[in-house]
Amino acid sequence: MDNEEKYVARAERMISRWAGKRLTYERRQTSEGAVMQHDPPQRGELKDSEDVYIEQPKALPILDRCDVLVVGAGPAGISAALAARRAGADVILMERFGCFGGVITTVGMETLGWYRYEGTIESEGIGIELERRAAMMGGTIKWPYNDSQCLDADFFKVVADRLITEAGVRPILHCLAVDVIFDGDSNRLKGVITESKSGRQVILAKRIVDCTGDADIAHLAGAPYRKTPKDKMLGVTTVFNASGVDKKKFLEYTDANPATYADWSRTWTQETTGKEDSLRSPYLDKEFDKARELGVIPENTTSLGGSWSALTEAGEATNLNLAHMNGFDCTDVRDLTKAEMQGRQEALYALMALKKVVAGFENAKLRNFGMTLGTRDSRKIIGRHNLTEEDVKNQAKFADSIGIFPEFIDGYNVLILPTTGRYFEVPYGCLVPQEVDNLLVAGRCVAGDMVSHAAMRNMMACTVTGQGAGVAAAISLRLEQTTANVDISAVQVELERQ
């Protein structure tokens, strides 16, 4: 092909692209495989003065279609996908990381419900099923001071794979939703735009469940939400795991230096009901003061302290939740970058302190960090019903209940453990965003105030809202209703069946 022919071929490709035809690849076969060349995008317009770049319109290929698309595969997303599939829907579960499990598998948080001291009442559902299935497959260890289970965070990737495959949920990993698609001029969603190694593509769905944790889909769709001011947001955490721990020696140390939930109040003012104060807690705090006094760690490492969790016979201490940082917005990429890097350094300081002052950790070394930062607080949708402190502290009941959650509140200097059998009902209305239809939100970004968030952000609560959202999405399709006006009694019947 001479230069003129190459120019004509390139011009024809550009004209086809402007006409909205799908991008093509030029392929030549060699002994090493095909030679490929992707057509570059049309040139956009850079407006330096406004700090914006304007993209030209382009055609996007359809990656897939489904009845229910669940975006985000943490405890809420897994629960939503399984529930919708069991209710008869064709379901895609889409996740930005390379595994399912959310903060369990990517952050290393091992406990769906560590609060189960005697007297706790909670609903049966997919959340309990996740624990039981993990235990049946040999992927749990008993939590230190009550009957709660610690999940093996890495092994839970396999547990989630098995559950999703057996249910017939269609998985898509390494895929991020970056925009939404509306059905014509209506307020009903019909899909999302994705970005991945496969490029920019589209998934069309009749119903969408936002389980991103940060209400990303609701935000992109223009649904109203609130966000706690950054200086009041719950902190972020770098979770890490250590090896080389002498389990017997460490447990002897904790028995000789017992910590209780009253110790959580040592460094900040904390509201409790009093019944929590004497209960044993896997907590380390004063040890870091001692390390600072000895000059082992810098004086400014004042945010170190928190919980330990599972200990293995192989000398592994996992889910070391000790490096906390405040003042970061986890919807801001620069804040996330700074927190990831700072958190790794803080975690190393924590390990240095443990090696020096805690018996059993003398020969410990870093095994690994979580794949990503642990976050607790960001966007909260404004829903049909917005949960309140009054609701979660006073056993609220709702006609549109989709499940219950025990009176467990942990955040914003409030700690209440559910040792008295008290619980509140979770209303369907807190899953329903305003101004956007055929979209439901589940997980920690459901509607509510700060104190209710301190309850609903917990992973087992996320499974309750996830299962409720998945069932509602499927039932709305079966009854040919939208998620905003679905027959809640039919949803409740299906939840009871599951």
C-alpha positions as CSV (number, residue, x, y, z in Angstrom):
1,M,0.0,0.0,0.0
2,D,1.6,3.3,-1.1
3,N,1.3,6.6,0.9
4,E,-1.8,7.8,-1.0
5,E,-3.7,4.6,-0.4
6,K,-2.8,4.7,3.3
7,Y,-4.1,8.3,3.4
8,V,-7.4,7.4,1.7
9,A,-7.8,4.3,4.0
10,R,-7.2,6.5,7.1
11,A,-9.7,9.1,5.8
12,E,-12.3,6.5,5.2
13,R,-11.9,5.2,8.8
14,M,-12.3,8.7,10.2
15,I,-15.4,9.3,8.2
16,S,-16.9,6.0,9.4
17,R,-16.1,6.9,12.9
18,W,-17.8,10.3,12.6
19,A,-20.8,8.5,11.3
20,G,-21.1,6.6,14.5
21,K,-19.9,3.2,13.2
22,R,-18.2,0.8,15.6
23,L,-14.4,1.2,15.8
24,T,-12.5,-1.4,13.8
25,Y,-9.0,-2.9,14.1
26,E,-6.5,-3.4,11.3
27,R,-5.1,-7.0,11.6
28,R,-2.0,-8.5,10.0
29,Q,-1.0,-12.0,10.8
30,T,2.6,-12.7,11.8
31,S,4.3,-15.7,13.3
32,E,4.0,-14.0,16.7
33,G,0.3,-13.4,16.3
34,A,-2.0,-10.7,14.9
35,V,-0.8,-7.1,14.6
36,M,-3.5,-4.8,15.9
37,Q,-4.0,-1.0,15.7
38,H,-6.9,0.7,17.4
39,D,-8.4,3.7,15.7
40,P,-7.6,6.8,17.8
41,P,-10.4,9.0,19.1
42,Q,-11.6,12.1,17.3
43,R,-9.8,15.1,18.5
44,G,-11.6,16.9,21.2
45,E,-11.2,20.5,22.4
46,L,-8.9,21.5,25.2
47,K,-10.1,24.7,27.0
48,D,-7.2,25.5,29.2
49,S,-8.7,28.6,30.6
50,E,-11.6,26.6,32.0
51,D,-9.6,23.5,33.0
52,V,-11.8,21.3,30.9
53,Y,-11.4,19.0,27.8
54,I,-14.5,18.5,25.6
55,E,-14.7,15.0,24.1
56,Q,-16.3,14.4,20.7
57,P,-19.3,12.1,20.5
58,K,-18.5,8.4,19.8
59,A,-20.2,5.1,19.4
60,L,-19.8,2.7,22.4
61,P,-20.2,-1.1,22.0
62,I,-22.7,-2.9,24.1
63,L,-20.8,-5.2,26.5
64,D,-23.9,-7.0,27.8
65,R,-27.6,-6.9,28.7
66,C,-29.5,-8.2,31.8
67,D,-32.5,-7.8,34.0
68,V,-30.7,-6.6,37.1
69,L,-27.3,-5.1,37.2
70,V,-25.6,-4.9,40.6
71,V,-22.7,-2.5,40.7
72,G,-20.2,-3.3,43.5
73,A,-19.7,-6.7,44.9
74,G,-19.2,-6.3,48.6
75,P,-21.5,-7.8,51.2
76,A,-24.4,-5.6,49.9
77,G,-23.7,-6.4,46.3
78,I,-23.2,-10.2,46.7
79,S,-26.5,-10.2,48.7
80,A,-28.3,-8.2,46.1
81,A,-27.1,-10.4,43.2
82,L,-27.9,-13.7,44.9
83,A,-31.4,-12.4,46.1
84,A,-32.3,-11.1,42.6
85,R,-31.2,-14.3,41.0
86,R,-33.1,-16.5,43.4
87,A,-36.2,-14.4,42.7
88,G,-35.9,-15.3,39.0
89,A,-34.0,-12.4,37.4
90,D,-31.1,-12.6,35.0
91,V,-28.3,-10.8,37.0
92,I,-24.9,-9.4,36.3
93,L,-22.6,-8.6,39.2
94,M,-20.0,-6.0,38.3
95,E,-17.0,-5.2,40.4
96,R,-14.0,-2.9,39.9
97,F,-11.5,-5.1,41.6
98,G,-10.4,-8.6,40.6
99,C,-12.4,-10.4,43.4
100,F,-15.8,-10.3,45.0
101,G,-16.2,-9.5,48.7
102,G,-15.7,-5.8,49.0
103,V,-14.1,-4.7,52.2
104,I,-13.7,-8.3,53.4
105,T,-11.4,-9.3,50.5
106,T,-10.0,-6.0,49.4
107,V,-9.4,-4.3,52.8
108,G,-9.1,-7.3,55.0
109,M,-12.0,-6.7,57.4
110,E,-12.9,-10.2,58.6
111,T,-16.0,-9.8,60.6
112,L,-19.5,-9.4,59.1
113,G,-20.8,-9.1,62.7
114,W,-18.3,-8.9,65.6
115,Y,-21.0,-7.5,67.9
116,R,-22.6,-10.8,68.9
117,Y,-22.3,-10.8,72.6
118,E,-25.0,-12.7,74.5
119,G,-28.5,-11.3,73.9
120,T,-28.1,-10.3,70.3
121,I,-31.0,-10.8,67.9
122,E,-30.7,-10.4,64.2
123,S,-32.4,-11.6,61.1
124,E,-31.7,-14.8,59.2
125,G,-30.7,-14.0,55.6
126,I,-27.9,-14.0,53.1
127,G,-25.5,-12.4,55.5
128,I,-25.7,-15.3,57.9
129,E,-25.5,-17.7,54.9
130,L,-22.2,-16.1,53.9
131,E,-20.7,-16.8,57.3
132,R,-22.1,-20.4,57.4
133,R,-20.9,-21.2,53.9
134,A,-17.4,-19.9,54.7
135,A,-17.3,-22.0,57.9
136,M,-18.5,-25.1,56.0
137,M,-15.6,-24.6,53.6
138,G,-13.1,-24.2,56.4
139,G,-12.7,-20.4,56.0
140,T,-13.4,-19.0,59.5
141,I,-11.9,-18.7,62.9
142,K,-13.8,-17.8,66.1
143,W,-13.6,-14.2,67.1
144,P,-11.7,-13.6,70.4
145,Y,-14.4,-12.7,72.9
146,N,-17.8,-13.9,71.7
147,D,-19.4,-16.3,69.2
148,S,-18.8,-14.1,66.1
149,Q,-16.8,-15.6,63.3
150,C,-13.7,-14.2,61.6
151,L,-13.6,-14.8,57.9
152,D,-10.4,-15.8,56.2
153,A,-10.4,-12.7,54.0
154,D,-8.4,-14.2,51.1
155,F,-10.2,-17.5,51.2
156,F,-13.5,-15.6,51.1
157,K,-12.7,-14.8,47.5
158,V,-13.2,-18.4,46.8
159,V,-16.4,-18.6,48.9
160,A,-17.9,-15.7,47.0
161,D,-16.8,-17.2,43.6
162,R,-18.6,-20.4,44.6
163,L,-21.8,-18.8,45.7
164,I,-22.0,-16.6,42.6
165,T,-21.3,-19.4,40.2
166,E,-23.7,-21.8,41.8
167,A,-26.5,-19.2,41.8
168,G,-26.1,-18.5,38.1
169,V,-25.2,-14.9,38.6
170,R,-23.1,-13.6,35.7
171,P,-19.8,-12.0,36.9
172,I,-17.8,-9.1,35.5
173,L,-14.6,-8.2,37.3
174,H,-12.1,-5.4,36.6
175,C,-14.9,-3.1,35.4
176,L,-15.8,0.4,36.6
177,A,-19.1,2.2,36.1
178,V,-18.4,5.8,35.0
179,D,-21.7,7.1,33.8
180,V,-25.4,6.2,33.5
181,I,-27.9,5.9,30.6
182,F,-31.5,7.0,30.9
183,D,-34.5,5.6,29.1
184,G,-35.2,8.5,26.7
185,D,-36.3,11.6,28.4
186,S,-37.7,9.8,31.5
187,N,-36.1,9.5,34.9
188,R,-35.7,5.8,34.6
189,L,-32.3,4.3,34.2
190,K,-31.6,1.7,31.6
191,G,-27.9,1.1,31.8
192,V,-24.4,2.3,32.7
193,I,-21.2,3.2,30.8
194,T,-18.2,1.2,31.9
195,E,-14.5,1.5,31.6
196,S,-12.1,-1.4,31.7
197,K,-9.1,-3.0,29.8
198,S,-11.7,-3.7,27.1
199,G,-12.3,0.0,26.7
200,R,-15.4,2.2,27.1
201,Q,-18.5,0.0,26.8
202,V,-22.2,-0.2,27.8
203,I,-24.2,-2.6,30.0
204,L,-28.0,-2.3,29.5
205,A,-30.2,-3.3,32.4
206,K,-33.8,-3.1,33.3
207,R,-33.0,-2.5,36.9
208,I,-29.8,-1.3,38.6
209,V,-28.7,-1.7,42.3
210,D,-26.0,0.7,43.4
211,C,-23.8,-1.2,45.9
212,T,-20.7,0.9,45.4
213,G,-20.5,2.1,49.0
214,D,-20.2,5.7,47.8
215,A,-23.5,5.9,46.0
216,D,-21.6,6.4,42.7
217,I,-24.4,5.4,40.4
218,A,-27.0,7.6,42.3
219,H,-24.5,10.5,42.2
220,L,-23.9,10.0,38.4
221,A,-27.7,9.8,37.8
222,G,-28.3,13.2,39.6
223,A,-30.1,11.8,42.6
224,P,-29.9,14.1,45.6
225,Y,-27.5,13.0,48.4
226,R,-25.7,14.4,51.4
227,K,-22.1,14.1,52.5
228,T,-20.8,14.6,56.0
229,P,-18.3,17.5,56.2
230,K,-14.8,16.2,55.8
231,D,-13.7,17.3,59.3
232,K,-16.6,15.2,60.8
233,M,-16.3,12.2,58.5
234,L,-15.5,8.8,60.0
235,G,-11.8,8.0,59.5
236,V,-10.2,5.8,57.0
237,T,-7.9,2.8,57.9
238,T,-5.0,0.9,56.4
239,V,-5.6,-2.7,57.6
240,F,-2.5,-5.0,57.7
241,N,-1.6,-8.6,58.6
242,A,1.5,-9.8,60.4
243,S,3.3,-13.1,60.5
244,G,5.7,-14.5,63.0
245,V,3.4,-13.9,66.0
246,D,3.7,-16.2,69.0
247,K,-0.1,-16.8,69.6
248,K,0.2,-18.3,73.0
249,K,2.5,-15.6,74.3
250,F,0.3,-12.8,72.9
251,L,-2.9,-14.2,74.4
252,E,-1.2,-14.5,77.8
253,Y,-0.3,-10.8,77.4
254,T,-3.9,-9.8,76.6
255,D,-5.2,-11.8,79.5
256,A,-2.7,-10.0,81.8
257,N,-3.6,-6.6,80.3
258,P,-7.3,-7.0,79.6
259,A,-9.0,-4.3,77.5
260,T,-12.7,-3.4,77.6
261,Y,-14.9,-1.1,75.6
262,A,-14.5,1.5,78.4
263,D,-10.9,1.7,77.1
264,W,-12.2,3.0,73.8
265,S,-13.1,6.2,75.7
266,R,-9.6,6.8,76.9
267,T,-8.6,8.9,73.9
268,W,-11.9,10.4,72.9
269,T,-15.3,11.1,74.5
270,Q,-17.6,8.2,73.8
271,E,-21.3,7.7,74.4
272,T,-22.4,4.2,75.6
273,T,-25.3,2.8,77.5
274,G,-22.9,1.6,80.3
275,K,-23.6,-2.1,79.6
276,E,-20.7,-2.1,77.1
277,D,-18.0,-0.8,79.4
278,S,-17.0,-4.0,81.2
279,L,-17.1,-6.3,78.1
280,R,-13.7,-7.7,76.9
281,S,-12.5,-6.1,73.7
282,P,-9.6,-7.1,71.4
283,Y,-8.2,-3.6,71.7
284,L,-4.7,-2.1,71.7
285,D,-4.1,1.5,72.6
286,K,-1.9,2.2,75.6
287,E,0.8,0.2,73.9
288,F,1.4,2.9,71.4
289,D,1.7,5.6,74.2
290,K,4.5,3.4,75.7
291,A,6.2,3.0,72.3
292,R,6.2,6.8,71.8
293,E,7.7,7.3,75.3
294,L,10.4,4.8,74.4
295,G,11.1,6.7,71.2
296,V,10.2,3.7,69.1
297,I,7.7,5.6,67.0
298,P,7.4,9.4,66.3
299,E,5.5,11.6,68.7
300,N,3.0,12.7,66.0
301,T,1.7,9.1,65.5
302,T,-1.3,9.9,67.7
303,S,-4.0,8.1,65.6
304,L,-2.6,4.6,66.2
305,G,-4.8,2.3,68.2
306,G,-7.7,-0.1,67.6
307,S,-8.5,-3.8,67.3
308,W,-6.9,-7.1,66.6
309,S,-8.8,-10.0,65.4
310,A,-8.0,-13.6,64.2
311,L,-4.8,-15.4,65.3
312,T,-3.7,-18.6,63.5
313,E,-1.6,-21.5,64.7
314,A,0.8,-20.5,61.9
315,G,1.6,-17.3,63.7
316,E,-0.5,-14.9,61.7
317,A,-2.3,-11.9,63.1
318,T,-4.9,-10.7,60.6
319,N,-7.2,-7.7,60.4
320,L,-4.9,-5.5,62.4
321,N,-7.2,-2.4,62.4
322,L,-4.8,0.0,64.0
323,A,-3.8,2.8,61.6
324,H,-6.6,5.3,61.5
325,M,-6.6,8.7,59.7
326,N,-9.1,11.5,59.7
327,G,-9.8,14.4,57.4
328,F,-9.9,12.4,54.1
329,D,-12.8,12.4,51.6
330,C,-12.9,9.0,50.0
331,T,-14.6,10.4,46.9
332,D,-11.6,12.7,46.2
333,V,-8.8,10.9,44.3
334,R,-6.1,13.1,45.7
335,D,-7.3,12.5,49.3
336,L,-7.4,8.7,48.5
337,T,-3.8,8.8,47.1
338,K,-2.5,10.7,50.2
339,A,-4.3,8.4,52.6
340,E,-3.1,5.2,50.9
341,M,0.5,6.3,51.2
342,Q,0.2,7.8,54.7
343,G,-1.6,4.7,55.9
344,R,1.1,2.3,54.9
345,Q,3.6,4.3,56.8
346,E,1.3,4.5,59.8
347,A,0.8,0.8,59.7
348,L,4.5,0.2,59.7
349,Y,4.8,2.4,62.8
350,A,2.1,0.4,64.5
351,L,4.0,-2.8,63.7
352,M,7.3,-1.3,65.1
353,A,5.5,-0.5,68.3
354,L,4.0,-3.9,68.7
355,K,7.3,-5.6,68.1
356,K,8.9,-3.5,70.9
357,V,6.2,-3.4,73.6
358,V,3.8,-6.3,73.1
359,A,4.7,-9.9,74.1
360,G,4.3,-12.3,71.3
361,F,5.1,-9.8,68.6
362,E,8.9,-9.6,69.1
363,N,9.6,-11.5,65.9
364,A,6.6,-10.3,63.9
365,K,6.9,-9.0,60.4
366,L,4.6,-7.5,57.8
367,R,2.8,-10.1,55.8
368,N,0.6,-7.8,53.7
369,F,-1.5,-4.7,53.5
370,G,-5.1,-4.7,52.4
371,M,-5.5,-4.2,48.6
372,T,-7.1,-0.8,49.3
373,L,-7.9,1.7,52.0
374,G,-10.8,0.9,54.4
375,T,-13.4,3.7,54.2
376,R,-16.5,4.3,56.3
377,D,-18.2,7.5,55.3
378,S,-19.0,9.4,52.1
379,R,-22.2,10.0,50.2
380,K,-25.7,9.2,51.6
381,I,-28.7,9.3,49.3
382,I,-31.7,11.4,50.2
383,G,-34.4,8.6,50.2
384,R,-38.1,8.2,50.4
385,H,-37.4,7.5,54.1
386,N,-34.3,8.8,55.8
387,L,-33.3,6.8,58.9
388,T,-32.7,8.7,62.1
389,E,-30.9,8.4,65.4
390,E,-34.4,8.0,66.9
391,D,-35.2,5.1,64.6
392,V,-32.0,3.0,65.3
393,K,-32.0,3.7,69.1
394,N,-35.7,3.1,69.7
395,Q,-36.6,-0.1,67.9
396,A,-38.4,1.6,65.0
397,K,-40.9,-0.4,63.0
398,F,-42.0,0.2,59.4
399,A,-44.8,-1.1,57.2
400,D,-42.3,-1.4,54.3
401,S,-39.7,-3.3,56.4
402,I,-37.3,-5.5,54.5
403,G,-35.5,-6.9,57.5
404,I,-34.1,-6.1,60.9
405,F,-30.7,-5.1,62.4
406,P,-29.7,-5.3,66.0
407,E,-29.2,-2.2,68.1
408,F,-25.5,-1.9,67.2
409,I,-24.1,1.5,66.7
410,D,-20.4,2.2,66.1
411,G,-19.3,5.6,65.0
412,Y,-19.3,9.4,65.7
413,N,-18.2,8.7,69.3
414,V,-21.2,6.4,69.9
415,L,-20.8,2.7,70.8
416,I,-23.9,0.7,71.6
417,L,-23.7,-3.1,71.6
418,P,-26.9,-5.2,71.1
419,T,-26.8,-7.2,74.3
420,T,-30.4,-6.7,75.3
421,G,-32.2,-8.2,72.3
422,R,-33.2,-4.8,71.0
423,Y,-33.4,-4.3,67.2
424,F,-34.9,-2.0,64.6
425,E,-36.6,-2.7,61.3
426,V,-35.0,-1.5,58.0
427,P,-37.5,0.3,55.7
428,Y,-37.5,-0.2,52.0
429,G,-37.8,3.6,51.7
430,C,-34.2,4.2,52.7
431,L,-33.1,2.3,49.6
432,V,-35.2,4.4,47.2
433,P,-33.4,7.5,45.9
434,Q,-35.4,10.6,44.9
435,E,-35.8,11.8,41.3
436,V,-34.4,8.6,39.7
437,D,-36.4,5.4,39.0
438,N,-35.4,1.8,38.4
439,L,-32.4,2.4,40.7
440,L,-32.0,1.1,44.2
441,V,-29.2,1.8,46.6
442,A,-27.9,-0.7,49.2
443,G,-25.0,-0.8,51.6
444,R,-23.6,2.0,53.7
445,C,-24.9,4.8,51.4
446,V,-28.6,4.2,52.2
447,A,-30.6,7.3,53.4
448,G,-30.1,8.4,56.9
449,D,-28.5,10.8,59.4
450,M,-25.0,10.4,61.0
451,V,-26.0,8.2,63.9
452,S,-28.1,5.9,61.8
453,H,-25.2,5.6,59.4
454,A,-23.1,4.4,62.4
455,A,-25.5,1.4,62.4
456,M,-26.2,0.9,58.7
457,R,-22.6,1.1,57.6
458,N,-21.8,-2.3,59.3
459,M,-21.4,-5.2,56.9
460,M,-24.2,-7.3,58.2
461,A,-26.6,-4.4,57.9
462,C,-25.3,-4.0,54.3
463,T,-26.4,-7.6,53.6
464,V,-29.9,-6.8,54.8
465,T,-30.3,-3.8,52.5
466,G,-28.6,-5.7,49.7
467,Q,-31.0,-8.7,49.9
468,G,-33.9,-6.3,50.1
469,A,-32.8,-4.3,47.1
470,G,-32.1,-7.4,45.0
471,V,-35.5,-8.9,45.7
472,A,-37.3,-5.6,45.1
473,A,-35.6,-5.2,41.7
474,A,-36.6,-8.7,40.6
475,I,-40.1,-8.4,41.9
476,S,-40.6,-5.1,40.2
477,L,-39.7,-6.7,36.9
478,R,-42.0,-9.7,37.5
479,L,-45.0,-7.4,38.3
480,E,-44.1,-4.9,35.6
481,Q,-43.7,-2.1,38.1
482,T,-40.9,0.3,38.7
483,T,-38.7,0.2,41.8
484,A,-40.4,3.3,43.1
485,N,-43.9,1.8,43.1
486,V,-43.2,-1.9,43.5
487,D,-45.8,-3.8,45.7
488,I,-43.9,-4.0,49.0
489,S,-46.1,-6.9,50.2
490,A,-44.9,-9.0,47.3
491,V,-41.3,-8.1,48.1
492,Q,-41.8,-9.1,51.7
493,V,-43.3,-12.4,50.7
494,E,-40.3,-13.2,48.5
495,L,-37.9,-12.2,51.3
496,E,-39.6,-14.5,53.7
497,R,-39.4,-17.3,51.1
498,Q,-35.7,-16.8,50.7
